[in-house]
């Protein structure tokens, strides 16, 4: 299910024609509201599926949410029928539970942010513990795993909680829940490229990892033989075309500013400007910011908004004056909240504005998708901004493949012969990989 039309359309392009894409994950149990985007009608849910995977909303738990602390017990409020518990992260999780109820998958995987397991106090269950309890109530054994995209060869620090579940009521399952979850953990650990990273992962070749899991690399093309292979060449037509588009946007902004009535009182400085000046004072930086020549002369720097330019300037100051190893920066947030990364991107999030000091330019949305382990065809008609937003909400491809591989390698079925069991496993593999 996907509520955003362009994201749903993109996902549908990889699906079979008879597959469904529902508009709203929170109403899957309601026959009158379960609308399918593909077929334009209220389609039925299958009575049984082999597997189910979902990432339910993280809005309530994310550390980037200023109100996250107020939602630290969001799941508790929902369990206790408190109206204030009716938040997106809770309602979408309940939609996932509905699938467990209605479709009885043999196994399932859920994903959410690390802070879903944040402790409130010694007497209060975390949101993760409440999720695990709700899953157990539906006849599933489960275990949570904290996994970082860095450990699986992707050039970003992205820690996420993955919940692996196995039905304990399915009579076809021929292994105990304890053995299954223990084997899943063992296999996942064996699939680490390295943990913790001994060197910047942008310098590593992940092709061996993909060769191990899915044959020849299909998801991450090794575009250029250099340490920043996850970035397209600066001379690539898509890169140059995006710069031209941003320059056209800048010219439109300038024209709009010139059309404004200059006879009116000059507007007050935006709030971020005072915040940036305060940050500069605390860091001992002379105001206005003295951006280094290499950054300032980049045509990509010119197309940024004034606010984003200043955030790049703060990150550049860390790199040049303070000597910090800053290779990437996400400049979407203000000077007090921006993040940086050495050798890898800090983390891909919705609305990320990535800047690479390796190339002195913006990171394209399709490159952010590659940081997540997904390649994008050159003829994709989504904008770079749309691709960037989609990357921020996507699963980290390498991590998901590792988790699914661990699950499939740990499943055992009740069967009359080894051949029948092998065929059952192959059927599951084909279901997941298409």
C-alpha positions in Angstrom: 0.0 0.0 0.0 1.2 3.5 -0.8 -0.8 6.8 -0.3 1.5 9.1 -2.4 0.5 8.7 -6.1 3.9 9.1 -7.7 5.5 6.7 -5.3 2.7 4.2 -5.9 3.0 4.6 -9.6 6.8 4.0 -9.5 6.3 0.8 -7.3 3.6 -0.5 -9.6 6.0 -0.4 -12.6 7.9 -3.3 -11.0 4.8 -5.3 -10.1 2.9 -8.0 -12.0 -0.2 -6.8 -13.8 -2.5 -8.8 -11.5 -0.9 -7.5 -8.3 -2.7 -4.9 -6.2 -1.5 -1.5 -4.9 -3.8 -0.3 -2.2 -4.1 3.4 -1.4 -4.4 3.2 2.4 -2.7 0.7 4.6 -4.9 1.7 7.6 -8.2 0.4 6.1 -7.1 -2.9 4.6 -9.7 -4.7 6.8 -12.6 -2.5 5.5 -14.1 -4.0 2.4 -15.8 -0.7 1.5 -12.6 1.4 1.7 -9.9 -1.0 0.5 -9.3 0.8 -2.9 -6.7 -0.6 -5.3 -4.9 1.9 -7.5 -4.1 -0.7 -10.2 -7.6 -2.0 -10.7 -9.6 1.1 -9.7 -11.9 -0.9 -7.4 -12.0 -2.4 -3.9 -10.0 -5.6 -4.4 -10.0 -8.5 -2.0 -7.2 -9.5 0.3 -5.9 -13.0 -0.2 -6.9 -15.5 2.5 -3.3 -16.6 2.8 0.2 -15.4 1.7 3.6 -16.9 2.1 5.3 -13.7 3.2 4.6 -10.1 4.2 7.0 -7.2 4.6 6.2 -3.6 5.6 7.7 -0.4 7.0 5.1 1.3 9.1 5.2 5.1 9.7 8.1 6.3 11.8 6.8 9.9 12.3 5.9 9.4 15.9 9.2 7.9 16.9 11.8 9.7 14.7 14.4 11.7 16.6 14.0 14.4 13.9 10.4 14.9 15.0 10.4 17.7 17.5 7.3 16.2 19.2 8.7 12.7 19.3 9.2 12.8 23.0 5.4 13.4 23.4 4.8 10.2 21.4 7.2 8.1 23.3 4.2 6.1 24.6 2.1 6.4 21.5 1.5 2.7 21.2 0.5 2.6 24.9 -2.1 5.3 24.4 -3.5 3.4 21.5 -3.7 0.1 23.5 -5.5 2.0 26.2 -7.9 3.6 23.7 -6.6 7.1 24.4 -7.6 9.3 21.4 -4.2 11.1 21.5 -2.7 7.7 20.6 -4.3 7.9 17.1 -1.1 8.9 15.3 0.2 7.8 11.9 2.8 5.4 13.3 0.1 3.6 15.3 -2.6 3.4 12.7 -0.2 2.1 10.0 1.2 -0.5 12.4 -2.4 -1.6 13.1 -2.8 -1.9 9.3 0.1 -4.3 9.3 -1.5 -6.3 12.1 -4.7 -6.5 10.0 -2.7 -8.2 7.3 -1.4 -10.8 9.8 -5.1 -11.3 10.9 -6.5 -11.6 7.4 -3.8 -13.2 5.3 -1.9 -15.4 7.8 1.6 -15.1 6.3 4.1 -17.8 7.2 6.6 -15.2 8.0 6.8 -11.4 8.0 9.4 -8.6 8.4 8.7 -5.1 9.7 11.0 -2.1 9.7 11.1 1.1 11.7 13.5 3.7 13.2 16.0 2.9 16.0 14.2 5.2 18.4 11.1 3.0 18.4 12.9 1.2 21.2 13.6 4.4 23.2 13.0 3.9 26.9 10.7 6.3 28.8 11.3 4.9 32.3 11.8 1.6 34.0 8.1 1.0 34.4 6.9 1.8 30.9 7.2 -0.6 27.9 8.8 0.9 24.8 6.9 1.2 21.6 8.9 -1.7 20.2 8.0 -4.0 23.1 4.3 -3.2 22.6 4.7 -4.0 18.9 6.3 -7.3 19.7 3.5 -8.1 22.2 0.8 -7.3 19.6 2.5 -9.5 17.0 2.7 -12.3 19.6 -1.0 -12.0 20.3 -1.6 -13.0 16.6 0.3 -16.2 16.9 3.8 -15.1 15.8 7.2 -15.5 17.4 9.4 -12.5 16.7 12.8 -11.0 17.3 14.1 -7.5 16.6 17.4 -6.7 15.0 19.2 -3.4 14.9 21.0 -3.2 11.6 23.0 -0.4 9.9 23.1 0.0 6.1 26.9 0.6 6.5 27.4 -3.0 7.6 26.0 -4.2 4.2 28.0 -2.1 1.8 25.9 1.0 1.4 27.5 4.4 1.8 25.3 5.8 4.5 24.8 5.4 8.2 21.2 4.2 8.5 20.3 2.3 11.6 16.9 0.6 11.5 15.0 -1.9 13.6 13.9 -5.0 11.7 11.3 -7.3 13.3 11.4 -10.9 11.9 8.3 -12.9 12.6 7.3 -16.6 12.2 3.9 -18.1 12.5 3.8 -20.7 15.3 0.3 -21.8 14.3 1.2 -22.9 10.7 1.4 -26.7 10.6 3.6 -26.6 7.5 6.5 -25.0 9.4 8.9 -27.7 10.4 11.2 -25.9 12.7 10.9 -24.4 16.2 10.6 -20.6 16.5 13.7 -20.6 18.7 15.8 -22.4 16.1 14.4 -20.3 13.3 15.2 -16.9 14.9 18.6 -18.2 16.1 19.5 -19.2 12.6 18.2 -15.9 11.2 20.5 -14.0 13.5 23.5 -16.2 12.6 23.0 -15.8 8.9 22.5 -12.0 9.1 25.8 -11.7 11.0 27.6 -13.8 8.4 26.4 -11.4 5.7 28.0 -8.3 7.2 30.6 -6.9 4.9 32.3 -5.5 7.9 31.2 -4.2 11.3 32.2 -1.7 12.4 33.6 -0.3 9.1 37.4 -0.3 9.0 37.5 2.3 6.2 35.0 4.6 4.4 32.5 2.4 2.6 32.4 4.6 -0.4 35.8 3.1 -1.2 34.5 -0.5 -1.0 33.3 -2.6 -3.8 30.0 -4.2 -2.9 29.8 -6.4 -6.1 30.9 -9.5 -4.3 28.1 -9.1 -1.8 25.5 -9.0 -4.6 27.2 -11.8 -6.4 26.7 -13.9 -3.2 23.0 -13.1 -2.9 21.4 -12.6 -6.2 23.9 -13.4 -8.9 25.4 -10.6 -11.1 24.8 -7.2 -9.5 21.3 -6.0 -10.5 20.6 -3.1 -8.1 23.8 -1.1 -7.9 25.6 -0.6 -11.1 29.3 0.2 -10.5 29.2 3.4 -12.5 32.7 4.8 -12.2 36.0 3.1 -11.1 36.7 5.6 -8.2 36.2 5.9 -4.5 32.8 7.6 -5.0 31.3 5.0 -7.3 27.8 5.7 -5.9 27.9 9.1 -7.6 27.3 9.6 -11.3 30.1 11.2 -13.3 29.9 15.0 -13.2 29.8 14.9 -17.0 26.8 12.6 -17.1 23.8 14.0 -19.1 21.5 13.5 -16.1 23.8 15.5 -13.8 24.3 18.3 -16.3 20.5 18.4 -17.0 19.7 18.7 -13.4 22.0 21.6 -13.0 20.4 23.4 -15.9 17.0 22.7 -14.3 18.1 24.2 -11.0 19.6 27.2 -12.7 16.3 27.8 -14.4 14.5 27.6 -11.0 17.0 30.1 -9.6 16.3 32.6 -12.5 12.6 32.3 -11.8 13.2 33.0 -8.1 15.2 36.1 -8.9 12.6 37.4 -11.4 9.9 36.9 -8.8 11.9 38.9 -6.2 12.4 41.7 -8.7 8.7 41.9 -9.3 7.9 42.4 -5.7 6.7 45.9 -4.6 9.9 47.5 -3.3 8.0 50.5 -2.0 6.8 48.4 1.0 8.8 48.2 4.1 11.6 45.7 3.8 10.5 42.4 5.3 12.1 41.2 8.5 15.0 38.8 8.3 13.8 35.2 8.4 14.1 33.3 11.7 16.8 31.0 10.3 19.1 34.0 9.8 19.2 34.9 13.5 19.8 31.2 14.3 22.7 31.0 11.9 24.3 34.1 13.3 23.9 32.6 16.8 25.6 29.3 15.7 28.4 31.3 14.0 29.0 33.3 17.2 29.2 30.1 19.3 31.6 28.5 16.9 33.8 31.6 16.7 33.1 32.2 13.0 33.3 35.7 11.6 29.9 36.8 10.1 29.1 36.8 7.3 30.4 33.3 6.5 33.5 33.2 4.5 32.9 30.2 2.2 36.0 28.7 0.7 36.7 29.6 -2.9 36.3 26.0 -4.2 32.8 25.8 -2.9 31.8 29.3 -3.7 32.9 29.0 -7.4 30.8 25.8 -7.9 27.8 26.4 -10.2 25.9 24.1 -7.9 26.5 26.4 -5.0 25.0 29.2 -6.9 21.7 27.5 -7.5 21.1 26.8 -3.7 18.8 29.0 -1.7 20.5 31.5 0.6 19.6 29.4 3.6 21.1 26.2 2.1 24.2 28.1 1.0 24.9 29.1 4.5 24.5 25.6 5.8 27.0 24.4 3.2 29.2 27.2 4.4 29.0 25.9 8.0 29.8 22.4 6.9 32.7 23.7 4.8 34.0 25.6 7.8 34.1 22.3 9.7 36.1 20.8 6.8 38.5 23.7 6.1 39.0 25.6 9.4 38.4 22.9 11.9 40.0 20.1 9.8 37.1 17.7 10.3 36.8 14.9 7.7 33.6 16.0 6.1 32.8 14.5 2.7 29.0 14.8 2.7 26.4 17.1 4.3 22.6 17.1 4.4 21.8 20.8 4.3 18.0 20.5 4.4 18.0 21.5 8.1 19.3 24.7 9.6 22.8 25.3 10.9 21.9 23.8 14.3 20.6 20.5 12.9 22.4 19.7 9.7 24.4 16.4 9.6 27.7 15.4 8.0 29.4 12.2 7.0 33.0 11.0 6.4 33.4 8.6 3.5 29.7 8.0 3.6 26.5 10.0 3.6 25.1 10.7 7.1 21.6 9.2 6.4 19.1 9.5 3.5 15.8 11.0 4.7 12.8 12.5 3.0 13.5 16.0 1.7 17.2 15.4 2.1 19.4 18.0 0.3 22.7 16.3 -0.1 26.0 18.1 -0.8 29.2 16.2 -1.7 32.5 17.9 -1.0 34.1 15.1 -3.1 32.5 16.8 -6.2 31.4 20.2 -4.8 27.9 19.7 -6.0 24.4 18.5 -4.9 23.7 14.8 -4.7 20.9 13.9 -7.2 17.8 12.1 -6.0 18.7 9.1 -8.1 22.1 9.0 -6.4 20.3 9.0 -3.0 18.3 6.0 -4.3 21.7 4.3 -5.0 22.8 5.1 -1.5 19.8 3.0 -0.5 20.8 0.2 -2.8 18.4 0.9 -5.6 19.3 1.9 -9.2 17.0 4.1 -11.3 16.7 3.8 -15.0 17.8 6.8 -17.1 14.3 7.2 -18.6 12.5 7.4 -15.3 10.1 10.3 -15.5 10.2 11.3 -11.8 11.9 14.5 -10.8 15.1 14.4 -8.8 13.2 15.8 -5.8 10.6 13.0 -6.0 13.3 10.4 -6.3 15.1 11.9 -3.3 11.9 11.8 -1.2 11.3 8.2 -2.3 14.8 7.3 -1.3 14.2 8.8 2.2 11.2 6.5 2.7 12.7 3.4 1.1 14.1 0.2 2.6 17.9 -0.1 2.4 18.1 -2.6 -0.4 21.1 -4.5 0.7 19.8 -4.9 4.3 16.4 -6.2 3.1 18.1 -8.7 0.8 20.3 -9.9 3.7 17.3 -10.2 6.1 15.2 -12.1 3.5 18.1 -14.4 2.6 18.5 -15.1 6.4 14.8 -15.9 6.7 14.7 -18.2 3.6 17.9 -20.0 4.8 16.4 -20.6 8.2 12.9 -21.9 7.2 12.1 -25.6 7.5 8.9 -27.2 6.3 7.0 -30.4 7.1 7.3 -32.4 3.9 7.2 -36.0 2.7 10.5 -35.8 1.0 13.6 -33.7 0.5 12.6 -32.9 -3.0 9.2 -31.5 -1.8 10.9 -29.4 0.8 13.4 -28.0 -1.8 10.6 -27.1 -4.2 8.7 -25.3 -1.4 11.8 -23.2 -0.6 12.3 -22.4 -4.3 8.7 -21.4 -4.6 9.2 -18.9 -1.7 12.4 -17.6 -3.2 10.6 -17.0 -6.5 7.8 -15.3 -4.7 10.2 -12.8 -3.0 12.6 -12.2 -5.9 10.1 -12.4 -8.8 
